[in-house]
Amino acid sequence: MGLNSTLAQGRYQYSCDGREMPVQDSWQLGEDERGWRTLVSQRLVGDQRFGMEVSALLRDGLVSECRICWRDEVDEVNAHYRLCSAEGEAPQLGDTIEANWTGPNGPQQAFVEGRRRLLFPLMRIFMGPLLLKLEQFKEGLEVVTPDIVDPSQRGKLLAPRVSHRSARLMAGDIASQKTQELGADISGYIYQGDEAERDAHCYVDSRGLLVGYDWPSSTGRLWQVRLRDLEWSPQLLGIHC
């Protein structure tokens, strides 16, 4: 899923209680050799550049396929997820999700079925489309992600994990003030993610780009993510179009 052309790129800056953290989170959006919209993102930590890289195909507002590579001091683990859409049909919410990953005992495979299950490859750049989709479902959706909760559990690493997530639009003066600080045409969301990111505040622009993300840790620290160094082709209307 390499890129033949680049239409947009940027990076996310991480800070904790106002202090910048050594996280390198960059992304590129373009087209592959087939002309399909492809998003490549990597998040690396420290001098040894351990972390995760994702390459995903975007179709009709959904991640239809993605490849994930996790690299740490132990070894490298790879996974491939895809929506099992009917032949000739566009991908849609509720398609069975096929997952293949390299476990410690060799190749593993699983099929995750569910009427309202959404494939989400975890990286920040995919959160804008995720929030826009969640907004359409007040009760939330079940989201399928590659498991990175405890990388020491090698049998679970990058295996499919199902969790419930929801988002609702922020309201009131605080929302207005925050969105104005981040730019024009910004919508604020209160996001209920996994255990580590309860009541996160997320900010998405009219192109479907996540521009800001704030969440309190269980220890009371405030983590913040901000979009930086954005380059955007004028021919692009949004992250999916």
C-alpha positions as CSV (number, residue, x, y, z in Angstrom):
1,M,0.0,0.0,0.0
2,G,2.7,2.5,-0.9
3,L,2.0,5.9,-2.2
4,N,2.5,6.9,-5.8
5,S,1.5,10.5,-5.1
6,T,1.0,12.7,-2.0
7,L,-2.1,14.9,-1.6
8,A,-1.7,15.9,2.0
9,Q,0.6,15.4,5.0
10,G,1.2,16.5,8.5
11,R,2.2,15.5,12.0
12,Y,0.8,15.4,15.5
13,Q,2.6,17.0,18.4
14,Y,2.1,15.5,21.9
15,S,2.3,17.3,25.2
16,C,1.7,16.3,28.8
17,D,0.8,19.1,31.3
18,G,2.2,21.6,28.7
19,R,5.5,19.8,28.2
20,E,6.2,18.4,24.7
21,M,6.7,14.6,24.6
22,P,9.1,12.6,22.4
23,V,6.5,11.2,20.1
24,Q,6.9,11.3,16.4
25,D,3.4,10.9,14.8
26,S,3.4,11.7,11.1
27,W,1.0,10.9,8.2
28,Q,0.7,11.1,4.4
29,L,-2.5,10.9,2.3
30,G,-2.3,10.1,-1.4
31,E,-3.0,7.5,-4.0
32,D,-1.5,4.1,-4.6
33,E,-0.5,2.6,-8.0
34,R,-4.2,1.7,-8.6
35,G,-5.4,5.3,-7.9
36,W,-7.0,4.3,-4.6
37,R,-7.0,6.7,-1.7
38,T,-4.4,5.6,0.8
39,L,-3.4,6.9,4.2
40,V,0.0,6.1,5.7
41,S,0.8,6.9,9.3
42,Q,3.5,6.1,11.8
43,R,3.9,6.8,15.5
44,L,7.4,6.3,16.9
45,V,8.8,6.9,20.4
46,G,12.4,7.6,21.5
47,D,15.7,7.4,19.8
48,Q,15.3,3.7,18.7
49,R,12.1,4.7,16.8
50,F,10.0,1.8,18.2
51,G,6.3,2.1,17.5
52,M,3.6,1.4,15.0
53,E,3.1,2.0,11.3
54,V,-0.3,1.7,9.4
55,S,-1.1,1.8,5.7
56,A,-4.8,1.9,5.0
57,L,-7.2,2.1,2.1
58,L,-10.1,4.6,2.4
59,R,-13.4,4.0,0.6
60,D,-16.8,5.6,1.1
61,G,-15.9,7.0,4.5
62,L,-14.6,3.7,5.8
63,V,-11.2,2.1,6.3
64,S,-11.7,-0.9,3.9
65,E,-8.3,-2.5,4.4
66,C,-5.1,-1.8,6.5
67,R,-1.7,-3.2,7.2
68,I,-0.2,-2.7,10.6
69,C,3.5,-3.1,11.7
70,W,4.4,-3.0,15.4
71,R,8.1,-2.8,16.2
72,D,9.7,-2.9,19.6
73,E,12.8,-4.2,21.4
74,V,11.5,-7.8,21.2
75,D,10.7,-8.1,17.5
76,E,8.3,-7.0,14.8
77,V,4.7,-8.1,14.6
78,N,2.5,-7.6,11.5
79,A,-1.2,-7.7,10.8
80,H,-3.6,-7.3,7.9
81,Y,-7.3,-6.3,8.4
82,R,-9.9,-6.0,5.6
83,L,-13.6,-5.6,5.2
84,C,-15.1,-8.7,3.5
85,S,-17.4,-6.7,1.1
86,A,-19.5,-8.5,-1.5
87,E,-17.8,-8.7,-4.8
88,G,-18.3,-5.5,-6.8
89,E,-20.0,-3.8,-3.8
90,A,-18.7,-0.8,-1.9
91,P,-17.6,-1.4,1.7
92,Q,-20.2,-0.7,4.3
93,L,-20.7,-0.6,8.0
94,G,-21.3,-4.1,9.3
95,D,-19.2,-5.9,6.7
96,T,-17.4,-8.9,8.3
97,I,-13.8,-7.9,9.2
98,E,-11.1,-10.4,8.4
99,A,-8.0,-10.2,10.6
100,N,-4.6,-11.9,10.0
101,W,-1.7,-11.4,12.3
102,T,1.6,-13.0,13.3
103,G,1.3,-14.5,16.7
104,P,4.1,-16.2,18.7
105,N,2.9,-19.6,17.5
106,G,2.7,-18.6,13.9
107,P,0.0,-17.0,11.6
108,Q,-3.4,-16.4,13.2
109,Q,-6.7,-15.6,11.6
110,A,-10.1,-14.3,12.9
111,F,-13.4,-13.2,11.4
112,V,-15.2,-10.5,13.4
113,E,-18.9,-10.1,12.5
114,G,-21.4,-7.6,13.7
115,R,-24.1,-5.3,12.3
116,R,-22.5,-2.1,13.6
117,R,-18.8,-2.8,13.9
118,L,-16.3,-0.4,12.5
119,L,-12.6,-0.9,11.6
120,F,-10.3,1.7,13.3
121,P,-6.5,1.4,12.9
122,L,-5.8,3.5,16.1
123,M,-3.7,6.2,14.7
124,R,-4.7,9.8,15.4
125,I,-5.2,10.7,11.7
126,F,-8.0,8.2,11.5
127,M,-9.9,9.8,14.4
128,G,-11.6,12.5,12.4
129,P,-13.5,10.0,10.2
130,L,-14.2,7.9,13.2
131,L,-15.8,10.8,15.1
132,L,-17.9,11.8,12.1
133,K,-19.2,8.2,11.8
134,L,-19.8,7.9,15.6
135,E,-21.8,11.2,15.5
136,Q,-24.4,9.5,13.3
137,F,-25.1,6.9,15.9
138,K,-26.1,8.4,19.3
139,E,-25.8,5.0,21.0
140,G,-22.3,4.6,19.7
141,L,-20.7,1.7,17.8
142,E,-18.6,-1.3,18.4
143,V,-15.1,-0.6,17.1
144,V,-12.6,-3.2,16.0
145,T,-8.9,-2.3,16.6
146,P,-5.6,-4.1,16.6
147,D,-4.8,-4.8,20.3
148,I,-1.8,-2.9,21.7
149,V,-3.1,-2.6,25.3
150,D,-0.3,-4.7,26.7
151,P,2.5,-5.4,24.1
152,S,4.1,-7.9,26.5
153,Q,1.2,-10.2,25.9
154,R,2.6,-11.3,22.5
155,G,-0.3,-13.7,21.8
156,K,-2.7,-10.8,21.8
157,L,-0.6,-8.2,20.2
158,L,-2.4,-6.9,17.0
159,A,-5.2,-9.4,17.5
160,P,-8.7,-7.9,16.9
161,R,-10.1,-6.2,20.0
162,V,-13.7,-5.0,20.2
163,S,-14.7,-2.0,22.3
164,H,-17.7,0.3,22.5
165,R,-17.1,4.0,21.5
166,S,-19.3,7.0,21.2
167,A,-19.1,10.7,20.5
168,R,-21.4,13.7,20.9
169,L,-21.0,17.3,19.9
170,M,-19.8,19.7,22.5
171,A,-22.0,22.7,23.4
172,G,-21.8,25.9,25.3
173,D,-19.3,28.7,25.7
174,I,-16.3,26.5,26.5
175,A,-16.8,24.6,23.2
176,S,-17.1,27.9,21.3
177,Q,-13.9,29.3,22.9
178,K,-11.9,26.2,22.2
179,T,-12.9,25.7,18.6
180,Q,-12.2,29.4,17.9
181,E,-8.7,28.9,19.3
182,L,-8.0,26.1,16.9
183,G,-9.3,27.7,13.7
184,A,-12.3,28.2,11.5
185,D,-15.0,25.6,10.9
186,I,-14.0,23.4,13.9
187,S,-16.4,21.1,15.6
188,G,-15.8,19.9,19.2
189,Y,-16.7,16.4,20.3
190,I,-16.9,14.6,23.7
191,Y,-15.4,11.2,22.9
192,Q,-15.9,8.0,25.0
193,G,-13.0,5.8,23.9
194,D,-11.3,2.9,25.6
195,E,-10.4,2.8,29.3
196,A,-7.4,5.1,28.9
197,E,-9.3,7.9,27.1
198,R,-12.6,8.5,28.8
199,D,-14.3,11.9,28.3
200,A,-11.7,13.1,25.8
201,H,-12.3,16.3,23.9
202,C,-11.7,16.1,20.2
203,Y,-11.7,18.8,17.6
204,V,-12.3,18.2,13.9
205,D,-12.3,20.6,11.0
206,S,-14.6,20.7,7.9
207,R,-12.3,18.4,6.0
208,G,-12.6,15.6,8.5
209,L,-9.1,16.3,10.0
210,L,-8.5,15.8,13.7
211,V,-6.8,19.1,14.7
212,G,-6.8,18.8,18.5
213,Y,-7.3,16.1,21.1
214,D,-7.3,16.5,24.9
215,W,-7.7,13.8,27.5
216,P,-7.0,13.5,31.3
217,S,-5.0,10.5,32.3
218,S,-6.0,8.3,35.3
219,T,-3.2,10.1,37.3
220,G,-4.7,13.5,36.6
221,R,-2.2,14.7,33.9
222,L,-3.6,16.5,30.9
223,W,-2.4,15.1,27.6
224,Q,-2.9,17.1,24.4
225,V,-2.4,16.4,20.7
226,R,-2.2,19.2,18.1
227,L,-2.0,19.0,14.3
228,R,1.2,20.7,13.0
229,D,2.9,21.3,9.6
230,L,-0.2,20.6,7.5
231,E,0.3,20.6,3.8
232,W,-3.0,20.2,1.9
233,S,-3.6,19.9,-1.9
234,P,-6.3,22.3,-3.1
235,Q,-7.9,19.5,-5.2
236,L,-8.8,17.7,-1.9
237,L,-12.2,18.4,-0.5
238,G,-11.7,16.2,2.6
239,I,-9.8,13.3,4.0
240,H,-12.1,10.9,2.2
241,C,-12.7,12.8,-1.0
